[in-house]
Amino acid sequence: MKKRNYVIYSLCMLLMLAGCTSRQDVNKSEQKNDLESSPKKEVVIKNDNPPDQPVKEKEEAPSITNDNTVPDEDDSEVVDVIMVGDILLHMPVEDAARDEDGKYDFDFVFANLKEEISNADIAIANQEVIIGGEELGISGYPSFNAPVEIADSLVEAGFDVICHATNHALDKGKRGILNTCEYWDSEYPEITVLGINKDENEYKNVNIIEKNGIKIALLNYTYGTNGIQQPSDMPYAVDMLDEEKVAKDLEYAEENADFTIVCPHWGTEYNLEIDAYQEKWSEFFREKGADLVIGAHPHVIEPVMFMEDGIEGNTNNHGNGDMLIYYSLGNFVNWTSGKGSGVANRMLGGMAKVTIEKKEGEAIIKDYGIRALVCHVESGHERVTVYPLNEYTDELASRNEIVHQDPDFSKEYLKKLCQDVWYNNWE
């Protein structure tokens, strides 16, 4: 407290003698979310019923001010969300993870991005390949099946949410679905698994994660399963892009969550542009209340746009529009056997980065961006990994064996591709 001067002091004494009582203004201490210090994994998952309201911390005692003003209380809550594209395990990737004793470990794939993934409040991955385990035979294209150790590495990397609704979800039939669900349930019950279901109750559920006071609904659907029918006794095994199902889920999300993220498996493979199917579903999601759409399946990157009243606009204007769409994040990891022009495009992926803020009861997109990633492949044990493009060197690019399949591959080629698709809105 600053000392009052003698004149003010004298006046106050006179007022007190006259029987007047002074009144001090009080204010509540400003409270802020400290995202860096909050534990990453402390999320509350509610499947069947709307999540309970978060328990508020006890307010600090009012502090006395000396300027007759009451500071505004910062009542906003913030959640940082990231998502990466397809975890596409071709056989060369699986071979790189297998040691001389036949044991699998995929940690090296995520090593360069583990810190960034772990630091996000909610980290999402598109697990393209079913995790049926070795009992079903480890396999690559066209009928994929991964060892369970990929799940271990996804968790070790820091992912919280795994999307399984892909066109390869039924590559190993009913047993593949059940093995995958059982492994997640038994080993990592804290992980939110989307898009596949071991029973009808799971199929009817809408997953809602509560983090930092914000309830976020997460939905995942696929356009198809490569012509493989759902098991006759498990017609609910994979969440499909069915209008009745999607509308019902979005209605529940609107009523019970603050913010809704949809992760559709859609689009045209290797197409850098948006197709009519994506346009149709984008409008459907928007009409039904989705706030953020992050797509997968094309295996190449596609535009990022805001949509408002059915009008799409580029991402130069942060905050415009009522639904943000990442049409495709491309591959996170892969080692395609394809050859020729355009194969280099499959080695570029994106990490969607979105900040959700809830203030005065409304959750909105406060900020967003996309980080360019490159999949580096070399023959040998643990020599397949992913780098941020801005940390990738020309020397590494010259060693990337994909250059033998597409001579166009280079760091400069990937940078130009980012510019062509994302304009200046990438890092």
C-alpha positions as a Markdown table, in Angstrom:
| # | Residue | x | y | z |
|---|---|---|---|---|
| 1 | Met | 0.0 | 0.0 | 0.0 |
| 2 | Lys | 1.3 | 3.4 | -0.9 |
| 3 | Lys | 1.3 | 6.0 | 2.0 |
| 4 | Arg | -1.3 | 8.6 | 1.8 |
| 5 | Asn | -0.1 | 12.2 | 2.0 |
| 6 | Tyr | -0.8 | 14.3 | 5.0 |
| 7 | Val | -3.7 | 16.2 | 3.6 |
| 8 | Ile | -5.6 | 13.0 | 2.6 |
| 9 | Tyr | -4.8 | 11.5 | 5.9 |
| 10 | Ser | -6.3 | 14.5 | 7.7 |
| 11 | Leu | -9.5 | 14.5 | 5.7 |
| 12 | Cys | -9.9 | 10.8 | 6.4 |
| 13 | Met | -9.5 | 11.4 | 10.1 |
| 14 | Leu | -12.2 | 14.1 | 10.0 |
| 15 | Leu | -14.6 | 11.9 | 8.2 |
| 16 | Met | -14.0 | 9.1 | 10.8 |
| 17 | Leu | -14.6 | 11.5 | 13.6 |
| 18 | Ala | -17.9 | 12.6 | 11.9 |
| 19 | Gly | -19.1 | 9.0 | 12.2 |
| 20 | Cys | -18.5 | 8.0 | 8.6 |
| 21 | Thr | -17.1 | 4.5 | 7.8 |
| 22 | Ser | -14.7 | 3.9 | 4.9 |
| 23 | Arg | -15.3 | 1.0 | 2.6 |
| 24 | Gln | -12.6 | -0.9 | 0.8 |
| 25 | Asp | -13.2 | -2.4 | -2.6 |
| 26 | Val | -12.4 | -6.1 | -3.0 |
| 27 | Asn | -11.7 | -8.3 | -6.0 |
| 28 | Lys | -11.2 | -11.9 | -6.8 |
| 29 | Ser | -7.8 | -13.0 | -7.8 |
| 30 | Glu | -7.5 | -13.6 | -11.5 |
| 31 | Gln | -7.4 | -17.3 | -12.3 |
| 32 | Lys | -5.7 | -18.7 | -15.4 |
| 33 | Asn | -5.3 | -22.2 | -16.8 |
| 34 | Asp | -1.7 | -23.3 | -16.7 |
| 35 | Leu | -1.6 | -25.7 | -19.6 |
| 36 | Glu | 2.1 | -26.5 | -19.4 |
| 37 | Ser | 1.9 | -27.5 | -15.8 |
| 38 | Ser | -1.3 | -29.5 | -15.9 |
| 39 | Pro | -0.8 | -33.3 | -16.2 |
| 40 | Lys | -1.5 | -34.4 | -19.8 |
| 41 | Lys | -3.3 | -37.6 | -19.1 |
| 42 | Glu | -5.8 | -36.4 | -16.6 |
| 43 | Val | -8.9 | -36.6 | -18.8 |
| 44 | Val | -12.3 | -37.8 | -17.9 |
| 45 | Ile | -14.0 | -40.1 | -20.4 |
| 46 | Lys | -17.8 | -40.4 | -20.4 |
| 47 | Asn | -19.4 | -42.7 | -22.8 |
| 48 | Asp | -23.0 | -43.3 | -21.9 |
| 49 | Asn | -24.1 | -40.2 | -20.2 |
| 50 | Pro | -23.3 | -36.5 | -20.4 |
| 51 | Pro | -20.1 | -35.8 | -18.4 |
| 52 | Asp | -20.4 | -34.2 | -15.0 |
| 53 | Gln | -19.4 | -30.6 | -14.5 |
| 54 | Pro | -15.7 | -30.3 | -13.5 |
| 55 | Val | -15.0 | -29.6 | -9.9 |
| 56 | Lys | -13.9 | -26.1 | -9.5 |
| 57 | Glu | -10.8 | -25.3 | -7.5 |
| 58 | Lys | -11.4 | -23.3 | -4.3 |
| 59 | Glu | -11.2 | -19.6 | -5.0 |
| 60 | Glu | -8.4 | -17.6 | -3.4 |
| 61 | Ala | -9.3 | -15.2 | -0.7 |
| 62 | Pro | -10.2 | -11.7 | -2.1 |
| 63 | Ser | -7.3 | -9.3 | -2.3 |
| 64 | Ile | -7.6 | -5.6 | -1.5 |
| 65 | Thr | -7.0 | -3.1 | -4.2 |
| 66 | Asn | -6.2 | 0.6 | -3.7 |
| 67 | Asp | -7.5 | 2.0 | -6.9 |
| 68 | Asn | -11.3 | 1.7 | -6.7 |
| 69 | Thr | -11.4 | -0.8 | -9.6 |
| 70 | Val | -12.3 | -4.5 | -9.7 |
| 71 | Pro | -10.2 | -6.4 | -12.3 |
| 72 | Asp | -12.0 | -8.6 | -14.8 |
| 73 | Glu | -11.8 | -12.3 | -14.0 |
| 74 | Asp | -10.3 | -14.5 | -16.7 |
| 75 | Asp | -12.9 | -17.2 | -16.9 |
| 76 | Ser | -11.7 | -18.8 | -20.2 |
| 77 | Glu | -10.6 | -22.4 | -20.5 |
| 78 | Val | -8.3 | -23.7 | -23.2 |
| 79 | Val | -7.6 | -27.1 | -24.8 |
| 80 | Asp | -4.8 | -27.7 | -27.3 |
| 81 | Val | -5.7 | -30.5 | -29.8 |
| 82 | Ile | -3.4 | -32.1 | -32.3 |
| 83 | Met | -4.0 | -34.9 | -34.9 |
| 84 | Val | -1.8 | -36.7 | -37.3 |
| 85 | Gly | -2.7 | -38.7 | -40.4 |
| 86 | Asp | -2.5 | -42.3 | -41.4 |
| 87 | Ile | -0.4 | -44.8 | -39.5 |
| 88 | Leu | -0.1 | -46.9 | -42.6 |
| 89 | Leu | 2.1 | -50.0 | -41.8 |
| 90 | His | 3.3 | -51.4 | -45.1 |
| 91 | Met | 5.6 | -54.5 | -44.6 |
| 92 | Pro | 8.9 | -52.5 | -44.9 |
| 93 | Val | 7.7 | -50.4 | -41.9 |
| 94 | Glu | 6.8 | -53.5 | -39.9 |
| 95 | Asp | 10.1 | -55.2 | -40.9 |
| 96 | Ala | 12.0 | -52.1 | -39.6 |
| 97 | Ala | 10.2 | -52.6 | -36.2 |
| 98 | Arg | 11.1 | -56.3 | -35.9 |
| 99 | Asp | 14.4 | -57.1 | -34.1 |
| 100 | Glu | 16.5 | -60.3 | -34.6 |
| 101 | Asp | 14.5 | -62.0 | -31.9 |
| 102 | Gly | 11.3 | -61.4 | -33.7 |
| 103 | Lys | 10.0 | -58.7 | -31.2 |
| 104 | Tyr | 8.3 | -55.6 | -32.4 |
| 105 | Asp | 8.8 | -52.0 | -31.2 |
| 106 | Phe | 7.6 | -48.9 | -33.2 |
| 107 | Asp | 8.8 | -46.2 | -30.8 |
| 108 | Phe | 11.4 | -45.0 | -33.3 |
| 109 | Val | 8.7 | -44.0 | -35.7 |
| 110 | Phe | 7.4 | -41.3 | -33.3 |
| 111 | Ala | 10.7 | -40.3 | -31.6 |
| 112 | Asn | 11.2 | -36.9 | -33.3 |
| 113 | Leu | 7.6 | -35.8 | -32.5 |
| 114 | Lys | 7.0 | -37.4 | -29.1 |
| 115 | Glu | 7.5 | -34.3 | -27.1 |
| 116 | Glu | 5.1 | -32.3 | -29.2 |
| 117 | Ile | 2.5 | -35.1 | -29.2 |
| 118 | Ser | 2.8 | -35.6 | -25.4 |
| 119 | Asn | 2.4 | -31.9 | -24.7 |
| 120 | Ala | -0.9 | -31.6 | -26.4 |
| 121 | Asp | -4.0 | -31.8 | -24.2 |
| 122 | Ile | -5.7 | -34.2 | -26.6 |
| 123 | Ala | -3.6 | -36.0 | -29.3 |
| 124 | Ile | -5.4 | -38.0 | -32.0 |
| 125 | Ala | -4.0 | -40.5 | -34.5 |
| 126 | Asn | -5.6 | -42.2 | -37.5 |
| 127 | Gln | -4.7 | -45.9 | -37.1 |
| 128 | Glu | -5.2 | -47.0 | -40.6 |
| 129 | Val | -4.3 | -50.6 | -39.9 |
| 130 | Ile | -6.3 | -53.0 | -37.7 |
| 131 | Ile | -4.3 | -54.3 | -34.7 |
| 132 | Gly | -5.2 | -58.0 | -34.8 |
| 133 | Gly | -1.8 | -59.2 | -33.5 |
| 134 | Glu | 0.6 | -62.0 | -34.6 |
| 135 | Glu | -2.0 | -64.7 | -34.2 |
| 136 | Leu | -3.8 | -63.4 | -37.3 |
| 137 | Gly | -0.5 | -63.0 | -39.2 |
| 138 | Ile | 1.3 | -59.7 | -39.7 |
| 139 | Ser | 0.6 | -58.4 | -43.1 |
| 140 | Gly | 0.8 | -55.4 | -45.4 |
| 141 | Tyr | -1.0 | -54.2 | -48.5 |
| 142 | Pro | -3.7 | -55.1 | -49.6 |
| 143 | Ser | -5.0 | -56.8 | -46.4 |
| 144 | Phe | -3.3 | -55.2 | -43.5 |
| 145 | Asn | -2.8 | -56.5 | -39.9 |
| 146 | Ala | -0.4 | -55.0 | -37.3 |
| 147 | Pro | 1.2 | -56.4 | -34.2 |
| 148 | Val | -0.2 | -55.2 | -30.9 |
| 149 | Glu | 3.1 | -53.4 | -30.2 |
| 150 | Ile | 2.0 | -50.5 | -32.5 |
| 151 | Ala | -0.6 | -49.8 | -29.8 |
| 152 | Asp | 2.1 | -49.7 | -27.2 |
| 153 | Ser | 4.1 | -47.2 | -29.2 |
| 154 | Leu | 1.1 | -45.0 | -29.9 |
| 155 | Val | 0.5 | -44.7 | -26.2 |
| 156 | Glu | 4.2 | -44.2 | -25.4 |
| 157 | Ala | 4.3 | -41.4 | -28.0 |
| 158 | Gly | 1.5 | -39.6 | -26.1 |
| 159 | Phe | -1.7 | -40.2 | -28.1 |
| 160 | Asp | -5.0 | -40.1 | -26.2 |
| 161 | Val | -7.5 | -40.9 | -29.0 |
| 162 | Ile | -7.2 | -43.5 | -31.7 |
| 163 | Cys | -9.4 | -43.5 | -34.9 |
| 164 | His | -10.0 | -47.0 | -36.2 |
| 165 | Ala | -12.9 | -46.4 | -38.7 |
| 166 | Thr | -11.0 | -46.9 | -41.9 |
| 167 | Asn | -11.4 | -48.8 | -45.2 |
| 168 | His | -9.0 | -51.5 | -43.8 |
| 169 | Ala | -10.9 | -52.0 | -40.5 |
| 170 | Leu | -12.3 | -55.4 | -41.6 |
| 171 | Asp | -9.2 | -56.7 | -43.3 |
| 172 | Lys | -9.1 | -59.5 | -40.7 |
| 173 | Gly | -12.8 | -59.7 | -40.3 |
| 174 | Lys | -14.6 | -60.1 | -37.0 |
| 175 | Arg | -11.6 | -61.5 | -35.2 |
| 176 | Gly | -9.5 | -58.5 | -36.2 |
| 177 | Ile | -12.1 | -56.1 | -34.6 |
| 178 | Leu | -12.4 | -58.1 | -31.4 |
| 179 | Asn | -8.6 | -58.5 | -31.0 |
| 180 | Thr | -8.1 | -54.8 | -31.4 |
| 181 | Cys | -10.9 | -53.8 | -29.0 |
| 182 | Glu | -9.8 | -56.4 | -26.4 |
| 183 | Tyr | -6.2 | -55.2 | -26.5 |
| 184 | Trp | -7.1 | -51.6 | -26.0 |
| 185 | Asp | -9.6 | -52.4 | -23.3 |
| 186 | Ser | -7.2 | -54.7 | -21.3 |
| 187 | Glu | -3.9 | -52.8 | -21.7 |
| 188 | Tyr | -5.0 | -49.1 | -22.1 |
| 189 | Pro | -8.5 | -48.5 | -20.8 |
| 190 | Glu | -7.7 | -44.8 | -20.5 |
| 191 | Ile | -7.3 | -44.4 | -24.3 |
| 192 | Thr | -10.4 | -43.4 | -26.2 |
| 193 | Val | -10.9 | -45.7 | -29.2 |
| 194 | Leu | -13.2 | -44.5 | -32.0 |
| 195 | Gly | -14.8 | -46.1 | -35.0 |
| 196 | Ile | -14.9 | -49.8 | -34.1 |
| 197 | Asn | -17.1 | -51.6 | -31.6 |
| 198 | Lys | -17.1 | -54.9 | -29.9 |
| 199 | Asp | -20.8 | -54.7 | -29.0 |
| 200 | Glu | -24.0 | -52.7 | -29.7 |
| 201 | Asn | -23.6 | -50.5 | -26.6 |
| 202 | Glu | -20.3 | -49.2 | -27.9 |
| 203 | Tyr | -21.9 | -48.5 | -31.3 |
| 204 | Lys | -24.6 | -46.4 | -29.7 |
| 205 | Asn | -22.2 | -44.4 | -27.5 |
| 206 | Val | -20.8 | -41.0 | -28.2 |
| 207 | Asn | -17.4 | -40.5 | -26.7 |
| 208 | Ile | -17.0 | -37.2 | -24.8 |
| 209 | Ile | -13.7 | -36.2 | -23.3 |
| 210 | Glu | -13.6 | -33.5 | -20.6 |
| 211 | Lys | -10.4 | -31.6 | -20.4 |
| 212 | Asn | -9.7 | -28.2 | -18.7 |
| 213 | Gly | -13.4 | -27.6 | -18.2 |
| 214 | Ile | -14.3 | -28.2 | -21.9 |
| 215 | Lys | -16.4 | -31.2 | -23.0 |
| 216 | Ile | -15.3 | -32.4 | -26.4 |
| 217 | Ala | -17.3 | -35.0 | -28.4 |
| 218 | Leu | -15.2 | -37.1 | -30.8 |
| 219 | Leu | -16.7 | -39.0 | -33.7 |
| 220 | Asn | -15.1 | -41.2 | -36.4 |
| 221 | Tyr | -16.6 | -42.8 | -39.5 |
| 222 | Thr | -15.5 | -44.4 | -42.7 |
| 223 | Tyr | -17.0 | -44.3 | -46.2 |
| 224 | Gly | -16.6 | -48.1 | -46.6 |
| 225 | Thr | -14.5 | -51.2 | -45.9 |
| 226 | Asn | -13.2 | -52.2 | -49.3 |
| 227 | Gly | -16.3 | -54.2 | -50.1 |
| 228 | Ile | -16.0 | -56.4 | -47.0 |
| 229 | Gln | -19.4 | -56.7 | -45.3 |
| 230 | Gln | -19.8 | -56.2 | -41.6 |
| 231 | Pro | -20.0 | -59.6 | -39.7 |
| 232 | Ser | -23.6 | -60.9 | -39.8 |
| 233 | Asp | -23.7 | -61.1 | -36.0 |
| 234 | Met | -21.8 | -57.8 | -35.6 |
| 235 | Pro | -23.5 | -55.3 | -38.0 |
| 236 | Tyr | -22.3 | -52.6 | -35.6 |
| 237 | Ala | -18.5 | -53.5 | -35.9 |
| 238 | Val | -17.4 | -50.4 | -37.8 |
| 239 | Asp | -18.9 | -46.9 | -37.7 |
| 240 | Met | -20.0 | -46.0 | -41.3 |
| 241 | Leu | -20.8 | -42.7 | -42.9 |
| 242 | Asp | -24.5 | -43.4 | -42.6 |
| 243 | Glu | -26.7 | -40.2 | -42.4 |
| 244 | Glu | -29.1 | -41.6 | -39.8 |
| 245 | Lys | -26.2 | -42.7 | -37.5 |
| 246 | Val | -24.2 | -39.5 | -38.0 |
| 247 | Ala | -27.2 | -37.3 | -37.4 |
| 248 | Lys | -28.1 | -39.0 | -34.2 |
| 249 | Asp | -24.6 | -38.9 | -32.9 |
| 250 | Leu | -24.2 | -35.2 | -33.7 |
| 251 | Glu | -27.6 | -34.4 | -32.1 |
| 252 | Tyr | -26.3 | -36.1 | -28.9 |
| 253 | Ala | -23.0 | -34.2 | -29.1 |
| 254 | Glu | -24.8 | -30.9 | -29.5 |
| 255 | Glu | -26.9 | -31.5 | -26.4 |
| 256 | Asn | -24.1 | -32.9 | -24.2 |
| 257 | Ala | -20.8 | -31.4 | -25.3 |
| 258 | Asp | -19.3 | -27.9 | -25.7 |
| 259 | Phe | -17.4 | -28.7 | -28.9 |
| 260 | Thr | -17.6 | -31.5 | -31.5 |
| 261 | Ile | -14.8 | -33.0 | -33.6 |
| 262 | Val | -15.6 | -35.4 | -36.5 |
| 263 | Cys | -12.8 | -37.5 | -38.1 |
| 264 | Pro | -14.1 | -38.9 | -41.3 |
| 265 | His | -12.4 | -41.5 | -43.5 |
| 266 | Trp | -13.3 | -40.1 | -46.9 |
| 267 | Gly | -12.2 | -38.6 | -50.2 |
| 268 | Thr | -10.3 | -39.9 | -53.2 |
| 269 | Glu | -6.9 | -41.6 | -52.8 |
| 270 | Tyr | -3.9 | -39.5 | -54.0 |
| 271 | Asn | -6.1 | -36.6 | -54.9 |
| 272 | Leu | -4.8 | -33.2 | -53.7 |
| 273 | Glu | -8.2 | -31.6 | -54.3 |
| 274 | Ile | -11.6 | -31.9 | -52.6 |
| 275 | Asp | -14.1 | -34.2 | -54.2 |
| 276 | Ala | -18.0 | -34.1 | -54.3 |
| 277 | Tyr | -18.4 | -36.7 | -51.6 |
| 278 | Gln | -16.3 | -34.6 | -49.2 |
| 279 | Glu | -18.3 | -31.5 | -50.1 |
| 280 | Lys | -21.6 | -33.3 | -49.4 |
| 281 | Trp | -20.5 | -34.6 | -46.0 |
| 282 | Ser | -18.9 | -31.3 | -45.0 |
| 283 | Glu | -22.2 | -29.6 | -45.4 |
| 284 | Phe | -24.0 | -32.4 | -43.6 |
| 285 | Phe | -21.6 | -32.1 | -40.6 |
| 286 | Arg | -21.9 | -28.3 | -40.5 |
| 287 | Glu | -25.7 | -28.4 | -40.6 |
| 288 | Lys | -25.8 | -30.9 | -37.7 |
| 289 | Gly | -23.5 | -28.8 | -35.5 |
| 290 | Ala | -19.9 | -30.1 | -35.9 |
| 291 | Asp | -17.2 | -27.6 | -35.1 |
| 292 | Leu | -14.1 | -29.2 | -36.4 |
| 293 | Val | -13.6 | -31.8 | -39.1 |
| 294 | Ile | -10.2 | -33.6 | -39.6 |
| 295 | Gly | -10.1 | -36.1 | -42.4 |
| 296 | Ala | -8.1 | -39.0 | -43.5 |
| 297 | His | -7.8 | -41.6 | -46.3 |
| 298 | Pro | -6.5 | -39.9 | -49.5 |
| 299 | His | -2.9 | -40.6 | -48.4 |
| 300 | Val | -1.9 | -37.1 | -49.5 |
| 301 | Ile | -2.5 | -33.7 | -48.0 |
| 302 | Glu | -5.6 | -31.6 | -49.0 |
| 303 | Pro | -6.7 | -28.1 | -48.3 |
| 304 | Val | -7.7 | -26.6 | -44.9 |
| 305 | Met | -10.8 | -24.4 | -45.0 |
| 306 | Phe | -13.4 | -22.7 | -42.9 |
| 307 | Met | -17.1 | -23.3 | -43.8 |
| 308 | Glu | -19.9 | -20.9 | -43.0 |
| 309 | Asp | -23.4 | -21.1 | -44.4 |
| 310 | Gly | -22.2 | -23.6 | -47.0 |
| 311 | Ile | -19.5 | -21.3 | -48.3 |
| 312 | Glu | -15.9 | -22.5 | -48.1 |
| 313 | Gly | -13.0 | -20.1 | -47.7 |
| 314 | Asn | -9.3 | -20.4 | -47.5 |
| 315 | Thr | -7.6 | -20.2 | -44.1 |
| 316 | Asn | -6.0 | -16.8 | -44.5 |
| 317 | Asn | -8.7 | -15.4 | -42.1 |
| 318 | His | -8.3 | -17.0 | -38.7 |
| 319 | Gly | -11.6 | -17.3 | -36.9 |
| 320 | Asn | -14.0 | -16.8 | -39.8 |
| 321 | Gly | -16.6 | -19.4 | -40.4 |
| 322 | Asp | -18.4 | -21.8 | -38.1 |
| 323 | Met | -16.7 | -25.1 | -39.0 |
| 324 | Leu | -13.0 | -25.7 | -39.7 |
| 325 | Ile | -12.1 | -28.5 | -42.0 |
| 326 | Tyr | -8.8 | -30.3 | -42.6 |
| 327 | Tyr | -9.8 | -32.3 | -45.6 |
| 328 | Ser | -6.9 | -34.7 | -45.4 |
| 329 | Leu | -3.7 | -34.9 | -43.3 |
| 330 | Gly | -2.1 | -37.4 | -45.6 |
| 331 | Asn | 0.1 | -40.2 | -44.3 |
| 332 | Phe | 2.0 | -40.0 | -41.0 |
| 333 | Val | 4.1 | -43.0 | -41.8 |
| 334 | Asn | 4.1 | -45.3 | -44.8 |
| 335 | Trp | 6.5 | -47.0 | -47.3 |
| 336 | Thr | 4.4 | -47.6 | -50.4 |
| 337 | Ser | 5.6 | -49.9 | -53.1 |
| 338 | Gly | 4.3 | -47.6 | -55.7 |
| 339 | Lys | 6.5 | -46.1 | -58.4 |
| 340 | Gly | 6.4 | -43.0 | -60.6 |
| 341 | Ser | 5.2 | -39.5 | -60.5 |
| 342 | Gly | 3.1 | -38.6 | -57.4 |
| 343 | Val | 4.6 | -41.2 | -55.1 |
| 344 | Ala | 6.6 | -38.5 | -53.4 |
| 345 | Asn | 3.3 | -36.8 | -52.4 |
| 346 | Arg | 2.6 | -39.8 | -50.1 |
| 347 | Met | 5.6 | -39.0 | -48.0 |
| 348 | Leu | 4.3 | -35.6 | -46.9 |
| 349 | Gly | 1.8 | -35.4 | -44.0 |
| 350 | Gly | 0.4 | -32.8 | -41.7 |
| 351 | Met | -0.2 | -32.4 | -38.0 |
| 352 | Ala | -3.4 | -30.4 | -37.3 |
| 353 | Lys | -3.0 | -28.0 | -34.4 |
| 354 | Val | -6.2 | -26.4 | -32.9 |
| 355 | Thr | -6.7 | -24.4 | -29.8 |
| 356 | Ile | -10.2 | -24.5 | -28.4 |
| 357 | Glu | -11.3 | -21.9 | -26.0 |
| 358 | Lys | -14.3 | -21.8 | -23.8 |
| 359 | Lys | -15.3 | -18.4 | -22.5 |
| 360 | Glu | -18.6 | -17.2 | -21.1 |
| 361 | Gly | -20.0 | -20.7 | -21.7 |
| 362 | Glu | -19.1 | -20.9 | -25.4 |
| 363 | Ala | -16.4 | -23.1 | -26.9 |
| 364 | Ile | -14.8 | -21.7 | -30.1 |
| 365 | Ile | -11.7 | -22.2 | -32.2 |
| 366 | Lys | -9.2 | -19.7 | -30.8 |
| 367 | Asp | -6.3 | -20.5 | -33.1 |
| 368 | Tyr | -5.3 | -23.2 | -35.5 |
| 369 | Gly | -2.5 | -24.3 | -37.9 |
| 370 | Ile | -0.8 | -27.2 | -39.5 |
| 371 | Arg | 2.7 | -28.5 | -39.3 |
| 372 | Ala | 4.3 | -30.2 | -42.3 |
| 373 | Leu | 5.8 | -33.6 | -41.7 |
| 374 | Val | 7.9 | -35.9 | -43.8 |
| 375 | Cys | 8.3 | -39.7 | -43.6 |
| 376 | His | 11.9 | -40.8 | -43.9 |
| 377 | Val | 12.6 | -44.3 | -45.0 |
| 378 | Glu | 15.8 | -46.3 | -45.2 |
| 379 | Ser | 16.4 | -50.0 | -45.2 |
| 380 | Gly | 17.4 | -51.5 | -41.9 |
| 381 | His | 16.3 | -51.9 | -38.3 |
| 382 | Glu | 14.5 | -48.8 | -36.9 |
| 383 | Arg | 15.4 | -46.6 | -39.9 |
| 384 | Val | 11.9 | -45.4 | -40.7 |
| 385 | Thr | 10.8 | -42.3 | -38.9 |
| 386 | Val | 9.0 | -39.0 | -39.2 |
| 387 | Tyr | 10.5 | -35.5 | -39.1 |
| 388 | Pro | 9.0 | -32.0 | -39.1 |
| 389 | Leu | 9.7 | -30.7 | -42.6 |
| 390 | Asn | 11.3 | -27.6 | -41.2 |
| 391 | Glu | 13.9 | -29.8 | -39.5 |
| 392 | Tyr | 14.4 | -32.1 | -42.5 |
| 393 | Thr | 17.7 | -31.6 | -44.3 |
| 394 | Asp | 18.7 | -32.0 | -47.9 |
| 395 | Glu | 21.2 | -34.6 | -46.9 |
| 396 | Leu | 18.5 | -36.7 | -45.2 |
| 397 | Ala | 16.3 | -36.2 | -48.3 |
| 398 | Ser | 19.1 | -37.6 | -50.5 |
| 399 | Arg | 19.1 | -40.7 | -48.4 |
| 400 | Asn | 15.4 | -41.3 | -48.4 |
| 401 | Glu | 14.9 | -44.4 | -50.4 |
| 402 | Ile | 11.6 | -43.2 | -51.8 |
| 403 | Val | 13.7 | -41.2 | -54.3 |
| 404 | His | 14.4 | -44.5 | -56.1 |
| 405 | Gln | 10.6 | -44.9 | -56.6 |
| 406 | Asp | 10.0 | -41.2 | -57.5 |
| 407 | Pro | 13.0 | -39.1 | -58.6 |
| 408 | Asp | 10.9 | -36.0 | -57.9 |
| 409 | Phe | 11.3 | -36.4 | -54.2 |
| 410 | Ser | 13.3 | -33.7 | -52.4 |
| 411 | Lys | 12.8 | -31.3 | -49.6 |
| 412 | Glu | 12.1 | -28.5 | -52.0 |
| 413 | Tyr | 9.5 | -30.6 | -53.8 |
| 414 | Leu | 7.7 | -31.1 | -50.5 |
| 415 | Lys | 7.9 | -27.4 | -49.6 |
| 416 | Lys | 6.4 | -26.5 | -52.9 |
| 417 | Leu | 3.6 | -29.1 | -52.4 |
| 418 | Cys | 2.8 | -27.5 | -49.0 |
| 419 | Gln | 2.6 | -24.1 | -50.6 |
| 420 | Asp | 0.4 | -25.3 | -53.5 |
| 421 | Val | -2.1 | -26.9 | -51.1 |
| 422 | Trp | -1.9 | -24.9 | -47.9 |
| 423 | Tyr | -0.7 | -21.6 | -49.2 |
| 424 | Asn | 1.2 | -19.8 | -46.4 |
| 425 | Asn | -0.7 | -21.4 | -43.6 |
| 426 | Trp | 1.7 | -24.1 | -42.6 |
| 427 | Glu | 4.9 | -24.4 | -40.5 |
